[in-house]
Amino acid sequence: MHYLLIYELSDDYLEKRGEFRYHHLQLAWDAHEKGELVTGGALQNPADKAYLLFEGENDESVKQFAEADPYVKNGLVKNWTIRPWMTVVGDMASNPVKADS
């Protein structure tokens, strides 16, 4: 199953992220290497939200990631939510459904 971790970023996110970016990226790449985090990043123009796509049996690793993230711990993320995402199209879809099914 796929899960989206959705961050609502603080207004000063771009100005403050430098101090915490190394540890945030280290956490993210570690989660990727464990097969949990598929991809992620911040939206641009404006940089007001970030989306991180996780894959797993449940959302526990997603919660653990958010709670450990220095961006969350240091107020760069105002709010975060986890949403299960039923992906059905593409090579990476967790539940592929073809048009002829």
TORGUKE-812169 format. One line per field, with one value per atom (N, C-alpha, C): atom name; residue number from 1; residue in three letters; y negated, z negated, x. Coordinates in steps of 0.05 Angstrom, whole numbers, plus 5000, padded with zeros to 4 digits. Layout:
atom c(CA;...)
nr c(NUM;...)
rest c(ALA;...)
v c(Y;...)
w c(Z;...)
u c(X;...)
***
This chain:
atom c(N;CA;C;N;CA;C;N;CA;C;N;CA;C;N;CA;C;N;CA;C;N;CA;C;N;CA;C;N;CA;C;N;CA;C;N;CA;C;N;CA;C;N;CA;C;N;CA;C;N;CA;C;N;CA;C;N;CA;C;N;CA;C;N;CA;C;N;CA;C;N;CA;C;N;CA;C;N;CA;C;N;CA;C;N;CA;C;N;CA;C;N;CA;C;N;CA;C;N;CA;C;N;CA;C;N;CA;C;N;CA;C;N;CA;C;N;CA;C;N;CA;C;N;CA;C;N;CA;C;N;CA;C;N;CA;C;N;CA;C;N;CA;C;N;CA;C;N;CA;C;N;CA;C;N;CA;C;N;CA;C;N;CA;C;N;CA;C;N;CA;C;N;CA;C;N;CA;C;N;CA;C;N;CA;C;N;CA;C;N;CA;C;N;CA;C;N;CA;C;N;CA;C;N;CA;C;N;CA;C;N;CA;C;N;CA;C;N;CA;C;N;CA;C;N;CA;C;N;CA;C;N;CA;C;N;CA;C;N;CA;C;N;CA;C;N;CA;C;N;CA;C;N;CA;C;N;CA;C;N;CA;C;N;CA;C;N;CA;C;N;CA;C;N;CA;C;N;CA;C;N;CA;C;N;CA;C;N;CA;C;N;CA;C;N;CA;C;N;CA;C;N;CA;C;N;CA;C;N;CA;C;N;CA;C;N;CA;C;N;CA;C;N;CA;C;N;CA;C;N;CA;C;N;CA;C;N;CA;C;N;CA;C;N;CA;C;N;CA;C;N;CA;C)
nr c(1;1;1;2;2;2;3;3;3;4;4;4;5;5;5;6;6;6;7;7;7;8;8;8;9;9;9;10;10;10;11;11;11;12;12;12;13;13;13;14;14;14;15;15;15;16;16;16;17;17;17;18;18;18;19;19;19;20;20;20;21;21;21;22;22;22;23;23;23;24;24;24;25;25;25;26;26;26;27;27;27;28;28;28;29;29;29;30;30;30;31;31;31;32;32;32;33;33;33;34;34;34;35;35;35;36;36;36;37;37;37;38;38;38;39;39;39;40;40;40;41;41;41;42;42;42;43;43;43;44;44;44;45;45;45;46;46;46;47;47;47;48;48;48;49;49;49;50;50;50;51;51;51;52;52;52;53;53;53;54;54;54;55;55;55;56;56;56;57;57;57;58;58;58;59;59;59;60;60;60;61;61;61;62;62;62;63;63;63;64;64;64;65;65;65;66;66;66;67;67;67;68;68;68;69;69;69;70;70;70;71;71;71;72;72;72;73;73;73;74;74;74;75;75;75;76;76;76;77;77;77;78;78;78;79;79;79;80;80;80;81;81;81;82;82;82;83;83;83;84;84;84;85;85;85;86;86;86;87;87;87;88;88;88;89;89;89;90;90;90;91;91;91;92;92;92;93;93;93;94;94;94;95;95;95;96;96;96;97;97;97;98;98;98;99;99;99;100;100;100;101;101;101)
rest c(MET;MET;MET;HIS;HIS;HIS;TYR;TYR;TYR;LEU;LEU;LEU;LEU;LEU;LEU;ILE;ILE;ILE;TYR;TYR;TYR;GLU;GLU;GLU;LEU;LEU;LEU;SER;SER;SER;ASP;ASP;ASP;ASP;ASP;ASP;TYR;TYR;TYR;LEU;LEU;LEU;GLU;GLU;GLU;LYS;LYS;LYS;ARG;ARG;ARG;GLY;GLY;GLY;GLU;GLU;GLU;PHE;PHE;PHE;ARG;ARG;ARG;TYR;TYR;TYR;HIS;HIS;HIS;HIS;HIS;HIS;LEU;LEU;LEU;GLN;GLN;GLN;LEU;LEU;LEU;ALA;ALA;ALA;TRP;TRP;TRP;ASP;ASP;ASP;ALA;ALA;ALA;HIS;HIS;HIS;GLU;GLU;GLU;LYS;LYS;LYS;GLY;GLY;GLY;GLU;GLU;GLU;LEU;LEU;LEU;VAL;VAL;VAL;THR;THR;THR;GLY;GLY;GLY;GLY;GLY;GLY;ALA;ALA;ALA;LEU;LEU;LEU;GLN;GLN;GLN;ASN;ASN;ASN;PRO;PRO;PRO;ALA;ALA;ALA;ASP;ASP;ASP;LYS;LYS;LYS;ALA;ALA;ALA;TYR;TYR;TYR;LEU;LEU;LEU;LEU;LEU;LEU;PHE;PHE;PHE;GLU;GLU;GLU;GLY;GLY;GLY;GLU;GLU;GLU;ASN;ASN;ASN;ASP;ASP;ASP;GLU;GLU;GLU;SER;SER;SER;VAL;VAL;VAL;LYS;LYS;LYS;GLN;GLN;GLN;PHE;PHE;PHE;ALA;ALA;ALA;GLU;GLU;GLU;ALA;ALA;ALA;ASP;ASP;ASP;PRO;PRO;PRO;TYR;TYR;TYR;VAL;VAL;VAL;LYS;LYS;LYS;ASN;ASN;ASN;GLY;GLY;GLY;LEU;LEU;LEU;VAL;VAL;VAL;LYS;LYS;LYS;ASN;ASN;ASN;TRP;TRP;TRP;THR;THR;THR;ILE;ILE;ILE;ARG;ARG;ARG;PRO;PRO;PRO;TRP;TRP;TRP;MET;MET;MET;THR;THR;THR;VAL;VAL;VAL;VAL;VAL;VAL;GLY;GLY;GLY;ASP;ASP;ASP;MET;MET;MET;ALA;ALA;ALA;SER;SER;SER;ASN;ASN;ASN;PRO;PRO;PRO;VAL;VAL;VAL;LYS;LYS;LYS;ALA;ALA;ALA;ASP;ASP;ASP;SER;SER;SER)
v c(5024;5000;4975;4955;4929;4910;4893;4873;4847;4825;4799;4785;4776;4759;4730;4715;4688;4668;4651;4631;4604;4589;4560;4545;4531;4518;4490;4482;4456;4435;4410;4388;4383;4389;4384;4409;4429;4455;4452;4437;4435;4421;4402;4388;4405;4422;4437;4466;4476;4505;4512;4493;4499;4511;4502;4512;4541;4550;4577;4596;4585;4600;4626;4625;4648;4672;4667;4688;4697;4679;4686;4704;4696;4712;4739;4740;4765;4784;4774;4790;4800;4782;4790;4811;4808;4828;4854;4853;4878;4893;4878;4890;4902;4888;4897;4923;4924;4948;4972;4967;4989;4998;4984;4991;4979;4960;4947;4922;4904;4879;4883;4878;4881;4856;4833;4807;4785;4761;4739;4713;4691;4665;4644;4619;4596;4585;4575;4562;4535;4525;4499;4478;4453;4430;4431;4430;4427;4453;4452;4476;4477;4486;4485;4513;4533;4561;4579;4603;4624;4650;4667;4693;4715;4735;4757;4783;4799;4823;4847;4861;4884;4909;4932;4957;4976;4991;5010;5023;5041;5056;5038;5019;5000;4973;4954;4927;4923;4944;4941;4928;4937;4925;4896;4889;4861;4844;4853;4838;4835;4857;4855;4835;4835;4816;4787;4781;4754;4745;4763;4756;4752;4765;4762;4740;4729;4710;4683;4674;4648;4624;4627;4605;4604;4626;4627;4618;4629;4623;4594;4580;4552;4532;4540;4521;4513;4525;4519;4531;4551;4563;4555;4540;4531;4554;4570;4593;4615;4640;4663;4683;4695;4716;4739;4762;4786;4795;4799;4808;4834;4855;4878;4871;4881;4874;4899;4904;4928;4922;4929;4924;4947;4941;4962;4962;4941;4939;4935;4949;4945;4969;4970;4992;4995;4973;4973;4975;4977;4978;5001;4995;5016;5035;5026;5042;5037;5048;5042;5051;5034;5040;5032;5051;5045;5039;5023;5015;5039;5060;5084;5104;5096;5114;5115)
w c(5000;5000;5000;5013;5013;4993;4981;4962;4969;4969;4973;4946;4941;4918;4928;4919;4929;4907;4914;4896;4904;4885;4889;4878;4895;4887;4876;4858;4845;4866;4861;4879;4883;4862;4864;4869;4880;4886;4902;4924;4940;4926;4909;4894;4872;4860;4837;4842;4866;4870;4871;4878;4880;4855;4833;4807;4802;4813;4808;4832;4855;4880;4881;4872;4873;4858;4834;4818;4829;4841;4854;4878;4895;4918;4910;4889;4880;4872;4857;4849;4873;4893;4917;4933;4937;4953;4938;4911;4896;4900;4899;4903;4931;4950;4978;4981;4969;4970;4957;4937;4924;4940;4962;4978;4969;4952;4941;4957;4961;4975;5005;5021;5050;5062;5056;5065;5049;5050;5035;5043;5035;5040;5035;5035;5031;5057;5056;5079;5082;5106;5112;5121;5116;5126;5118;5093;5069;5057;5041;5026;5000;5002;4979;4969;4986;4978;4988;4975;4985;4984;5003;5005;5005;4988;4987;4991;5011;5018;5005;4987;4974;4984;4980;4987;4964;4957;4935;4929;4909;4901;4885;4871;4855;4853;4839;4838;4814;4800;4776;4783;4804;4811;4820;4831;4839;4814;4794;4769;4755;4755;4742;4756;4783;4798;4791;4791;4785;4757;4738;4710;4706;4723;4720;4738;4756;4775;4762;4765;4753;4764;4788;4798;4781;4773;4756;4728;4717;4689;4685;4706;4703;4716;4721;4729;4758;4775;4804;4817;4803;4812;4792;4802;4784;4777;4797;4793;4812;4804;4822;4820;4842;4843;4860;4855;4870;4884;4910;4925;4940;4936;4953;4982;5001;5029;5045;5057;5073;5101;5107;5133;5151;5176;5193;5221;5228;5255;5253;5270;5271;5260;5267;5259;5229;5214;5185;5170;5184;5172;5152;5129;5108;5114;5129;5137;5166;5185;5213;5223;5238;5250;5280;5297;5326;5336;5357;5368;5377;5385;5394;5372;5347;5324;5317)
u c(5017;5000;5018;5009;5023;5010;5027;5018;5031;5016;5027;5030;5054;5059;5058;5039;5035;5043;5062;5072;5060;5050;5044;5067;5082;5107;5102;5120;5119;5125;5117;5121;5151;5167;5196;5212;5199;5212;5238;5237;5261;5284;5278;5298;5311;5295;5304;5314;5308;5313;5343;5360;5389;5401;5393;5403;5396;5374;5364;5364;5372;5369;5386;5411;5428;5415;5405;5393;5366;5351;5326;5332;5351;5358;5370;5386;5397;5374;5355;5332;5317;5313;5298;5312;5338;5353;5355;5357;5356;5330;5308;5281;5279;5291;5290;5306;5330;5346;5333;5316;5301;5277;5272;5249;5223;5224;5199;5191;5210;5205;5211;5191;5195;5207;5195;5205;5192;5202;5191;5204;5190;5201;5180;5189;5172;5160;5136;5124;5139;5138;5151;5131;5138;5123;5094;5087;5103;5112;5132;5142;5126;5101;5083;5076;5081;5075;5097;5099;5117;5101;5108;5095;5117;5113;5131;5115;5123;5109;5122;5108;5118;5103;5116;5104;5108;5087;5089;5062;5063;5039;5020;5031;5015;5030;5019;5031;5050;5057;5074;5101;5114;5140;5137;5114;5109;5107;5092;5089;5116;5132;5158;5176;5175;5191;5183;5157;5148;5156;5153;5160;5190;5206;5235;5247;5231;5241;5248;5273;5280;5264;5253;5236;5211;5200;5176;5184;5205;5213;5220;5229;5238;5219;5194;5173;5173;5189;5188;5163;5152;5127;5105;5085;5063;5044;5038;5020;5029;5023;5028;5005;5000;4979;4989;4978;4984;4958;4960;4936;4943;4927;4931;4924;4940;4936;4934;4911;4906;4916;4941;4952;4945;4935;4925;4937;4952;4964;4994;5009;5038;5053;5078;5095;5098;5095;5098;5071;5049;5023;5021;5010;5008;4985;4965;4942;4935;4951;4947;4920;4907;4881;4883;4881;4881;4853;4851;4825;4808;4821;4807;4800;4805;4800;4770)
***
